[in-house]
Amino acid sequence: MFGFSVFFVVISNVFSEPRSYLPSGLSYVTVLASAVIAVAISESVLFYRNLKPYYKYTVPGLEAEELEGDLWRKLATVRVEQQPALVEELKTIARPKLSRKSQKLIQLPQEEQNDFIIKYTDATVMHHANIVALSCLQRISSDANPPSHLVVATDNGDIYVLEPQSFGLIYQAKTCAYETVPSMMAVHGTFETDFCIVIATRYGGVYLLRKSIKEGQEIFKISHPFTGLMLLPVDQTITVCAMDCRLVCYSKKGKQLYVNKLASLPVCMIPISLPHLGLTLCCVALEGGLVQLYLQRFLVNEFHMVSTIGAMCFGHTGHEDYVLNMVSVDGEIFVKILRRTAGFDPNELMALKENLDKKIKVESILEKSKKSSIFVEQAAREKQNAKATYGAFQAELWRLRYVAARATVDAINSSESTISGDITHAPVKLSAEVCGVGPEFRLYLTIQNMSSYKMASNLTVLLHADRRHYTIAKSLAKLPSILPGVPLKIDFEVIAVLDPIDKLPPHTLTPDNSQIRVMLLKARQAKPLIAAVIAMPQSEANF
């Protein structure tokens, strides 16, 4: 009944990850972007762009059984009468471990086997694992519709991550230390920072795989087949439903948090994210047509359909942002649009919140760590004393700014000289010359190495002026190494700011503040080697 599954995952969060039935031959389907669809067939992933074939990716091959390789070497050398006995030996090897050409050979009639052996003798004996699950992993989270990496799970427990441009393999890991068969997969996070993959296997085990660990660890195990797996992004809990008619929530450490008894067998399950309400609901389709919505352990809504729902996806459809698309096992398609004013019974939700607030003091749905409790208590204290807290924060902020400004001024004043006084470096002399009558000036700086044997390197010149009076096109210049006795001359363009109406210098410009400060800096050194002040001449009017 559950031999084939289909997954739709869209980068722009149009769909979630539903399961459904597929025609014979197809395994899994994933939408990588609005224009690229990935279809998994056996060991290959077919990419379609604009519904046209675009690219084909095949998972890395695995070494064949040693017995199979020996039999193929013998098949190429023995007589035709001895080939049937060797073909019978091939049948003793487990079929999943046979290569494609061996599987084809044992299916052929005896009279056609010799021609097949002659044709494919030189072909490599290698078998491939079948793809059993697909999902998408966002690369970054800063964009509204970020590109996604394709996550592939195979029946030998390998997990592959493909990048979306060249479809190359960029990450590989194992579900666990021993060979197991994944059946479902849930992904959360971003590839550039950190991510985690939750994998459910056909034997009831659930494994957690992180980016920094190339082998998953088992977090819990159940005794019934899975029909749904979900990783909630808010509280990082894992929700599963199985053939025992239960909806169970676990923490990432494998602790069971709560259990909901379902009315009938669950068929599929998807998350419904409602950012405008700050909620993530769990939508479960049950046998018989009942669809239920859960907020954590609480049932907040339910509705009945005419037949059992086999697949669901929730997201943007047309001009609507929140649409639930459903496909029944009879092939019917249903579309339900969420009302913009829907609150999932506000009275019930308010009663639920009051209930939760009361229960938090006695027993929490999720255990909070000590640091989280301290943070919550501190947030409550700040909320009660908001005015005093804000005043203290502003006072400390201004004190920090004052200390930083005073330290900067002290460092500059202590370096005010035309010759550096640091004995650990080569002494450097700085001289300046201003040319022009305004409003455009040319400032020439001459830097000279006064040492007789040391070379001055890793130097930078920084110019600083009041933006109300002067504009400097390039205020920073990195200097090349200066040899002893060879002066280096550089120039800067300085433009005096004039009043746009009368074309005269502003009235705030006086001889006392018509200055440009020049600082000579050394790499990996906070204090300037030289800090000099250049008095600028009065600019003429620009008529």
Salt bridges, closest charged atoms under 4 A:
GLU43 OE1 - ARG100 NH2 2.61
ASP70 OD1 - ARG73 NH2 2.16
GLU88 OE2 - LYS91 NZ 3.34
ASP158 OD1 - LYS174 NZ 3.28
ASP244 OD2 - HIS224 ND1 3.81
ASP244 OD2 - ARG246 NE 3.03
GLU320 OE2 - ARG340 NH2 3.36
ASP321 OD1 - HIS316 ND1 2.98
GLU367 OE2 - LYS255 NZ 2.44
GLU396 OE2 - ARG399 NH1 2.84
GLU416 OE2 - ARG517 NH1 3.05
ASP422 OD2 - HIS425 ND1 3.06
ASP466 OD2 - ARG468 NH2 2.83
ASP466 OD2 - HIS469 ND1 3.82
ASP491 OD2 - ARG442 NH1 2.82
